[in-house]
Amino acid sequence: MSQRLRQLALGNVPIILLVVVFIVFSLLDPRFFDLQTLANVARSTAYIGIVAVGMTLVLMTAGIDLSVGSMLYLTAVVVGQVINAAALPVFVVPLLAIGVGVVLGAINGFAISFLRLVPFIVTLAMLTVFRGAGLGLSDSREVNYPDVITQLGSQPILGIPLPVWVFALVVLLAHLLVTRTPFGRQLLATGEDRAAAERAGIPVRRILFTVYVISGALAGLASFVAMTQLRTAAPGFGSGDEFDAIAAAVLGGTSLFGGRGSVFPGTVVGALLIQLIQTGLQFLQVDLYVTPMIQACIILLAVFIDALRTGRLEKLTRRVVMSERTEV
């Protein structure tokens, strides 16, 4: 029984961390335990959470996408300039953002899946390329969005802000994709052992290409969601968000080595945990220059927990299986 409890606890480390962090910050500052604060946390989580969902799918293939932060910025610049130059219907704007993200993701996907380049090198290079393209198109100036777009960020539906609904829909679709479709099983098999997946007849190249396209599409959607709240795309927009997305995915239980992970509750809990920590530090008035160092420590902690939990779970699983066989 104790082994099963330990196995259950290790399998739910993200949720336990989320509860502990929430309780600690609530005790340190009573204002943190407030419905409005929680609503703001949920709204702020939406945009980075959408990016983290795409990152989760990439990590499941044992890949990585370091370019999503620059994708956010370039998409915001392109879409902002288009809608400022032409009066587009509101419903077209998110589709345009997704389309830009698909193109950028396809560039990564083609280089990684068909040219067989290393994901880390490709996306690291695209991080600079996409950021430079955005700065060039905007002349390093802010790109402002019209009021009709920015009003969507505060538009509630059944009392829940629109960004939260978008995030929830993305999570639902991604969760079903991973857990209820052949693509999801092939995705995990590719991350577990790419060579074995190819021998089994799984279209590994197509899987990898599709995953990076999805990551780009979600980065484009997240850029639109962010612009409904921020109202302007500054030159530094999106910088470093790729690390928050990676931390959210890994804290949620997705392995950096591929083959394991979950969108729900995993990545959702990880994204909420990241945002809770950032909000809590703001409430405690932690020095602005110290915050990035704390976030870096969070990423290191995420990697450590992932490695520790994986090893422990494997040992406990073997013990439980052996004890069941002994009983039989």
N, C-alpha and C positions, 0 to 999 in steps of 0.2 A: 504493500500500500504506500509506504514512504517513497519508494522508487517512482511510483506512478504520480505522486504529488510533486516530486521534484521535476519529473518530466513535464507535468502540466505547467509548473511555475516557469521553467526554462522556455517552454513554448509560448508563454504569454508575457515575456519580459517587457515588450514595448508597452503593453497596457498597464503593467505594474509601475513602470517608470513614469507614464503619463499621470497616473493617480498620485504618485509620490510628489512629482513636480508641482502639480496643482495644489496639493495640500500645503507644501512648503511655502509657496508664494502667497497663498491665502493667509497663512499664519504670519508671514512677514509684513504683509500689507492687506488689511481687510478690504480695501477697495477692489482688490483682485477678484474677490468672491462676489461678483455682481453680474446680473443678467446682461447689462449693456456691455460690460467688458467681455463676457463670453461671446456675445454677438459680434463684437469687433474682432475677436480672435478668429471666429469662424469665417468672417468676411475676408480677413487678411490671409487666412490659410488657403483660400480658394485658388488664388493664382499660382502660388508656389506648389500647391498640392497637385494641380493639373500637370505642371512640369514634372513633378516627382512620379506621377503615374507613368508618363512616357519613359522616364529614366528607369523605372522598375522593370519595364518590359525589356529595355536594352540590357540591364544588368543580368536579367534572367538568361541571356544568351552568352554570358561571360564577356560582354562588351562594356563600353562606356561612351557617354556623349558629353564631352566637355564644352561643346559649342552652343548649348541651349541658351545660356545667358546672352550671348551675342545674337542668337536667333531672335530672342525676345526684343532686343533693341532694333535690329534691322527690320523686323516685321512691323514694329510700331512706327518706324520712320516711313517705310514704304506706304503703309495703309494711311497714316496721317497725311502724307502729301497728296495721296490720291483723293481722299475725301475732302480735303481742303480745296482741291482744284476742280472737282466735279461733285455735283450734288447727287450722291448715291442714296438709295433707300436704306434705312437703318438695318434691315435684315441682311443686306448684301455685305455689310462691313465685316461681321465675323466670318462669313464665307471667304471673303477676300483675305483675311488674316490667316485662316486655315490654309488657303491655297498657297500663300507665300511660304508658310511653314513647310508644306508638302514639298515644294521645290527645293528648299534648303535641306530638308531631311533626305531627299532623293540624292543630292550631291554626296552627302556622307554615306548613304547606303550603297551607292554605286561604287565608290572608292573602296569600301570595306568588303562588300560581298562579291563584286565581280573583278576588281583589281587586286583583291586579297591583301589590302594594306592593313596595318595594325590600327584598330579603333582609337587607341590612345593618341597616336601620332596624327591620324586624320582629323579627329575632332579638335585636337589642340591647335592644329594649323587653321582649321575653319573658325575657331574662336577668334583668332586675329583677323582673318579675312572678312568674316561677317561684320565684326565690329568696325573694321576699317571702311567697309562699304557703307555702313550706316552713317559713320562720321562724314564720309565724303558726300553722300546724298544730302545730308542736313547741314553741311558746312559747319559741323560741330555746334549747331544751335538747337535750342529746344523746339520740338514739334508739338504744337498745341492741337487739341481735338475740339470739335464743336460741342456746344452744350447738349445737343440732342443725344450725343454718345455718352457724355459724362453723367447725364441724368440716370442712365441705366444702372449705374453702380449702386445707387441708393433706392432703386425701384423695388419695393417688396412684392412678393407673390405669396399670398396666404401668410403674410407676416414674416417671410424669410427673404433676405436679399437675393437678387438675381444671381450674383456670383456664386453663392452657396448652392443654388439649384444647378448651375452649370457644372460645378465640381461634382455634385452628387450624381449627375447623369453620366459624366465621364467615368467616375468610379464604378458605377453599375455596369456600363458597357465593357469596360476593361476587365472587370471581375468575371463577367460572363464569358468574355473572350478567352481568358486564361483557364477557367475551370470547367467550361461547358462545350468547348469546341475542339476539333482535331488540331487546329492551329495552335491552341494553347499547349496541348500535349507535345506537339512537335517543337514548340518554342522551348519548353523545359528540357526536352531530350537533346536539343542542340546545345544548350548551355551545359548540360551534364557531361556529354562526351560528343564533340562535333564529329570526330572520325567515325565513331560507332553509328551516329545518326545518319551520316552519309551512306554507310554500308547497309543500313536498314531501309534505304530508299527515300529518306526524308529530304525534301528540296531545301537544303541548308542555305544556299545562296539566296533563294527567294524569301526564306524566313528572315534572314538578316536584313535584306533590303527593305522588306515590309516593316520590320521593327523600327528601323531608323526613320522611315517615312512617317510612321505613326508618332514617333517622338517629335519630329519636326512639326507635324500637324497640331499636336497638343501644345507645343511651344508657341505656335501661332495663335491658337485659341487663348492660351494663357496671357499672351501679350494684349489681346483685345480686352480680356477681363480686367487686366491691370489698368489699362487706359480708361476704362469706365470709372475707375476709382482715383487714379492719379491725375488724369486730365492732361498730362503733358509727358512727352518722352524726352527726358534730359539725356545728355551724352553719356552719363554714367548708369543709365537705366539697364538693369539686368546683369550688371557686373557682379560676379560672385554668386549669382543665383544657382549656377550649376552645382556648387558645393552644398548649398542647402538642399537641393533636390536629391543629391547623392546621399546626404546624411539622413534625410527623411526616409528614403527607400531602405537604407541599411538598418536604421533604427527600427524600421517596421518589419525586419526579418528577412529581407532580400539579401542573398549572398553575393558578395563581390566576385565570387568565382563561378557564378552561374548555376543554373539547374534548380534553384530553390527561391521561393519568394511568394508574396501575396499582395494583391492590391488592396483587398479588404479582408480583415481590418488592418493589415500590416502597414501599407504606405499611408493610409489615412491617419492612423495613430501616430506614425512617425512625423508626418507633416504638422499635425496638431501639436506634437511635443516640441518641435522646433519653434513654432509660433508662440507657444506658451512661454518658452524660455526667453524669447526675444521681448515679448510683452512684459514679462516679469522683471527683466533687467531694466526696462524703461520705467516701470513703476518704482523700482528701487533707486532710480537715478544713477545707474552705473555709468562711469565715464564712457563717452562715445568711442574713444580710442581703445578701450579695454574690451568692448563688445566683440569685435572680430576675433580677438584672441580666445575669448570664451567659446565662440562658435567653432573655431578651429579645434579646440579641445573636445567639443561635442562630437565632431567628425572622428577624431582619434578614438574617443570612447565608443562610438558606434562600431568602428572596425574591431576594436578589442572585444566588445560584447558579442559581435557576430562570430568571431573566431572561437571564443570561449564557449558560447552557447552551442555552436555546431559540434564541437568536440564532446561536450557533455551529453548532448542529446543522442549522439551516435552511441556513446557508451551505455547510456541508460536504456536505449532502445534494444541494444543487444542483450542487456541483462534481463529486461522484461520478457523478451522472446525466449531466452534460455530458461527462465523460471517457468514460463507457461509450458514449454516442452517437458520440463521436469515433472510438472504437475500432471501432465497427460500420461 
